[in-house]
Amino acid sequence: MVSRKKQYGFSMFEIACYLLAGGFIFTVVMKLGPYYMDDRNVSAAIEGMHKGLASKDIYEVTNSDIKNSLGKFFQVSMLSTDLLKEVEVERTGGKVLFKLNYEARTPFIANVDIVMRFNHEVDLAVPAASE
């Protein structure tokens, strides 16, 4: 017989704990991942819009021109154009601040929701960084 000191392996309780932890992590990644991927696309759209406006005098560009330019990037990236309602453009003291702050809410487990807040702010008067 082999003594207990030399036996190795997992008990059923340990296996269940690892499966529960793995399942929880998998659920979190599958629920939240798409929202963070969309936010990366929003960031890329804002950067593209900023670079597209670099050839124009930003002080003469209207807020609707900015939203239309961003809307084109949203359509290409297949993002919801409902986000355009959250766009704010503030013109103060030589700055043209573009702000896009929005929330995403997703049901998680039973009656528990997860709320994610995304904030983007860019000074359009400053030239876009080129790669």
LUMDO-914708 format. One record per residue: residue in three letters; y, z, x of N, C-alpha, C, CB in turn. Coordinates in pm, whole numbers, padded with zeros to 5 digits, always signed. Atoms other than C-alpha are relative to their C-alpha. Glycine has a CB too. Layout:
ALAYZXYZXYZXYZX...
This chain:
MET-00117+00000+00082+00000+00000+00000+00125+00000+00088-00001+00120-00094VAL-00129+00005-00070+00357-00064+00106+00086+00114-00053+00071-00138-00019SER-00084-00113+00044+00589+00235+00099+00131-00051-00059+00028+00096+00119ARG-00126+00037+00066+00910+00231-00106+00111-00025+00102+00043+00109-00098LYS-00105+00017-00099+01121+00249+00212+00004-00143+00054-00020+00098+00115LYS+00006+00134-00054+01010-00098+00312+00013-00108-00108-00128-00018+00075GLN-00015+00097+00107+01052-00266-00027+00147-00040-00014-00054+00056-00133TYR-00135+00051+00015+01356-00485-00070+00007-00083-00127+00042-00084+00123GLY-00018+00083+00117+01506-00670-00364+00096+00066-00098-00134-00027-00068PHE-00091-00048+00103+01715-00626-00675-00078+00058-00115+00091-00112-00048SER+00059-00053+00123+01636-00415-00973+00055-00083-00116+00033+00153-00018MET-00046+00072+00118+01680-00554-01323+00144+00038-00034-00093+00028-00120PHE-00137-00045+00027+01996-00345-01363+00100-00071+00092+00011+00152+00017GLU-00088+00068-00095+02150-00497-01047+00015-00147-00035-00054+00016+00142ILE-00005+00142+00039+02061-00849-01159+00090-00017-00122-00142-00055-00029ALA-00083+00008+00121+02221-00786-01500+00147+00020+00034-00045+00104-00103CYS-00140-00022-00040+02539-00651-01336+00057-00123+00069+00010+00122+00095TYR-00047+00120-00069+02568-00954-01108+00019-00117-00097-00097-00039+00110LEU-00013+00107+00100+02508-01193-01399+00121+00022-00089-00127-00009-00085LEU-00118-00031+00082+02771-01016-01610+00129-00028+00076-00004+00147-00046ALA-00120+00024-00081+03027-01025-01328+00021-00150+00022-00011+00073+00135GLY-00010+00145-00019+02951-01391-01257+00041-00072-00127-00132-00055+00050GLY-00037+00060+00129+02974-01480-01625+00145+00025-00035-00089+00053-00110PHE-00140-00032+00026+03307-01302-01656+00092-00087+00084+00026+00149+00028ILE-00083+00082-00090+03452-01483-01354-00003-00146-00044-00049+00014+00146PHE+00012+00137+00047+03320-01816-01482+00083-00022-00126-00148-00035-00027THR-00077+00011+00123+03477-01754-01824+00150-00003+00029-00032+00116-00094VAL-00143-00005-00035+03815-01666-01670+00043-00134+00061+00028+00116+00099VAL-00035+00127-00066+03814-01978-01451+00002-00115-00101-00100-00031+00113MET+00006+00108+00097+03713-02205-01738+00111+00008-00105-00135+00000-00069LYS-00106-00016+00098+03975-02062-01975+00138-00025+00060-00005+00140-00061LEU-00133+00006-00059+04271-02043-01735+00022-00120+00090+00026+00125+00078GLY-00011+00112-00094+04199-02329-01495+00079-00119-00053-00135-00046+00039PRO-00073+00117+00051+04322-02613-01719+00151+00024-00013-00055-00041-00135TYR-00142-00029+00012+04656-02440-01778+00070-00005+00135+00022+00136-00065TYR-00058+00004-00133+04718-02400-01407+00000-00142+00056-00075+00093+00093MET+00000+00140-00042+04620-02762-01345+00114-00075-00069-00136-00067-00033ASP-00113+00061+00071+04869-02870-01614+00132+00041+00064-00002+00038-00148ASP-00124-00046-00062+05136-02657-01447+00024-00071+00133-00004+00151+00020ARG-00017+00078-00124+05072-02834-01118+00051-00139-00031-00134-00009+00078ASN-00050+00132+00041+05125-03164-01299+00146+00009-00044-00086-00057-00114VAL-00140-00021+00039+05449-03025-01449+00086+00009+00126+00015+00128-00086SER-00075-00011-00126+05565-02931-01097+00017-00136+00066-00071+00096+00097ALA-00007+00134-00060+05482-03280-00972+00095-00089-00079-00140-00063+00006ALA-00091+00079+00084+05669-03435-01267+00144+00039+00026-00034+00019-00149ILE-00137-00046-00029+05977-03223-01197+00045-00052+00136+00009+00154-00004GLU-00033+00051-00134+05965-03320-00830+00026-00151-00005-00114+00033+00099GLY-00020+00144+00013+05928-03688-00922+00130-00033-00071-00117-00062-00075MET-00126+00021+00072+06216-03666-01169+00119+00028+00092+00007+00090-00125HIS-00107-00035-00094+06431-03497-00902+00020-00112+00102-00032+00132+00072LYS-00012+00109-00096+06355-03771-00651+00053-00127-00066-00136-00029+00064GLY-00048+00117+00072+06419-04038-00916+00149+00005-00028-00075-00016-00129LEU-00144-00015+00027+06765-03899-00987+00083+00004+00127+00024+00126-00080ALA-00072-00011-00128+06856-03889-00616+00095-00117+00022-00098+00008+00117SER-00084+00117-00022+07003-04240-00627+00122-00001-00092-00080-00127-00020LYS-00110-00003+00096+07240-04147-00913+00092+00117+00031-00054+00010-00145ASP-00093-00113-00012+07548-03927-00919-00042+00102-00106+00151-00046-00019ILE+00060-00098+00090+07394-03614-01070+00103+00060-00096-00065+00111+00080TYR-00104-00058+00086+07728-03499-01214+00033-00093-00117+00126+00029+00081GLU-00024+00094+00109+07744-03812-01431-00124-00021-00087+00045-00134+00055VAL+00123+00013+00075+07385-03794-01551+00001+00103-00113-00125+00020+00092THR-00001-00090+00116+07357-03647-01901-00132+00077-00009+00026-00080-00130ASN+00122-00080+00021+07107-03386-02011-00110-00083-00066+00032+00123-00087SER+00101+00083+00065+06932-03640-02232-00062-00099+00099+00061-00077-00119ASP+00057+00086-00105+06892-03873-01931-00104+00076+00082+00112-00055+00093ILE+00093-00082-00077+06727-03589-01743-00129+00021-00080+00064+00137+00036LYS+00119-00021+00084+06492-03515-02036-00080-00129-00017+00041+00054-00137ASN+00071+00128+00013+06409-03886-02080-00077-00033+00127+00099-00113-00032SER+00067+00025-00128+06328-03918-01709-00123+00088+00014+00097+00024+00117LEU+00114-00091-00007+06106-03612-01723-00107-00037-00101+00046+00145-00023GLY+00095+00041+00103+05945-03734-02045-00089-00115+00045+00073-00040-00126LYS+00080+00111-00053+05831-04052-01869-00109+00051+00094+00090-00101+00073PHE+00100-00059-00090+05657-03846-01601-00105+00076-00079+00069+00093+00103PHE+00096-00073+00084+05498-03631-01873-00097-00096-00065+00074+00082-00107GLN+00089+00098+00063+05361-03940-02047-00102-00054+00098+00080-00114-00061VAL+00092+00053-00102+05212-04074-01724-00106+00104+00034+00078-00041+00127SER+00092-00107-00035+05055-03735-01648-00077+00053-00120+00075+00114+00065MET+00066-00041+00125+04935-03698-02010+00025+00148-00030-00151-00028+00009LEU-00041-00136+00033+05126-03372-02057+00067+00001-00137+00094+00058+00109SER-00061-00014+00131+05255-03243-02387+00152-00014+00012-00037+00135-00063THR-00145+00016-00001+05609-03360-02457+00070+00113-00074+00038-00134-00061ASP-00060-00118+00063+05663-03037-02651+00071+00087+00103-00107+00081-00074LEU-00065-00078-00106+05759-02883-02317+00145-00042+00021-00078-00016+00131LEU-00137+00046-00017+06076-03093-02320+00098+00083-00082+00012-00147-00038LYS-00087-00086+00081+06213-02859-02588+00043+00124+00078-00072+00042-00129GLU-00028-00120-00079+06207-02578-02329+00092-00028+00119-00129+00061+00049VAL-00084+00038-00115+06421-02770-02075+00143+00046-00023-00005-00153+00025GLU-00140-00039+00001+06760-02621-01997+00067-00056+00124+00016+00156-00006VAL-00078+00049-00113+07026-02779-01778+00134+00071-00003+00018-00157-00005GLU-00125-00075-00010+07312-02557-01665+00085-00062+00109-00027+00151+00030ARG-00095+00058-00096+07615-02706-01494+00110+00102+00028+00061-00136-00053THR-00100-00101-00037+07817-02440-01312+00035-00012+00148-00051+00143-00033GLY-00049-00008-00138+08029-02445-00997-00066-00093+00100-00016+00136+00047GLY+00059+00094-00094+07894-02758-00832-00152-00001+00002+00048+00030+00136LYS+00145-00002+00010+07535-02677-00926-00043-00061-00133-00054+00144+00014VAL+00064+00049+00121+07318-02854-01176-00140+00059+00000-00002-00159-00008LEU+00129-00069+00001+07032-02614-01245-00087-00050-00113+00020+00152-00013PHE+00101+00043+00096+06727-02752-01416-00100+00114-00014-00070-00134+00046LYS+00093-00110+00024+06513-02482-01577-00102-00042-00104+00075+00127-00046LEU+00108+00019+00095+06179-02513-01747-00087+00124+00005-00084-00131+00032ASN+00078-00123+00010+06029-02181-01852-00080-00007-00129+00093+00127+00002TYR+00084+00008+00119+05735-02182-02088-00119+00094+00012-00048-00143-00023GLU+00119-00085+00007+05437-01977-02197-00117-00081-00054+00026+00124-00090ALA+00125+00057+00053+05079-02080-02258-00086+00118-00045-00074-00090+00107ARG+00083-00107+00056+04856-01865-02477-00137-00059-00032+00067+00064-00129THR+00136+00044+00029+04480-01895-02499-00084+00119-00045-00064-00069+00124PRO+00091-00108+00038+04221-01689-02683-00102+00022+00110-00072-00032-00134PHE+00092-00032-00108+03997-01509-02440-00135+00046-00055+00060+00108+00092ILE+00124-00052+00057+03732-01288-02597+00036+00074-00129-00075+00095+00101ALA-00022-00063+00131+03727-01189-02965+00148-00007-00036-00049+00149+00000ASN-00141+00002+00039+04082-01084-03055+00094+00022+00118+00026+00105-00106VAL-00081-00017-00121+04212-01074-02697+00051-00138+00043-00083+00068+00115ASP-00062+00123-00047+04458-01345-02593+00055+00023+00140+00113-00046-00096ILE-00063-00004-00132+04584-01426-02246+00126-00084-00008-00098-00051+00113VAL-00127+00070-00002+04949-01523-02206+00038-00026+00146+00111+00082-00074MET-00042+00038-00135+05057-01713-01896+00143-00050-00007-00095-00109+00060ARG-00139+00043-00005+05423-01761-01807+00020-00085+00123+00097+00122+00001PHE-00028+00092-00109+05536-02052-01596+00151-00022+00007-00075-00135-00018ASN-00144+00014-00021+05887-02077-01450+00027-00104+00108+00065+00135+00039HIS-00041+00102-00097+06041-02378-01278+00152-00008-00002-00065-00141-00033GLU-00146+00010-00011+06398-02392-01152+00033-00084+00123+00067+00142+00009VAL-00036+00091-00108+06550-02670-00942+00149-00027-00009-00082-00132-00007ASP-00140+00041-00004+06907-02737-00833+00002-00150+00025+00081+00078+00112LEU+00002+00146-00010+06943-03109-00899+00112-00054+00089+00010-00061-00137ALA-00109+00043-00087+07267-03125-00696-00043-00005+00146+00119+00092-00016VAL+00053+00001-00136+07067-03055-00380-00102-00114+00009-00066+00139+00037PRO+00094+00113-00011+06881-03366-00256-00146+00049+00006+00032-00084+00125ALA+00142-00034+00003+06506-03362-00311-00057-00008+00141-00079-00094-00096ALA+00065+00000-00130+06293-03279-00009-00095-00119+00007-00076+00133+00025SER+00090+00114-00017+06120-03589+00121-00111+00039+00096+00077-00125+00053GLU+00119-00034-00081+05777-03578+00280+00004-00063+00134-00126-00041-00069
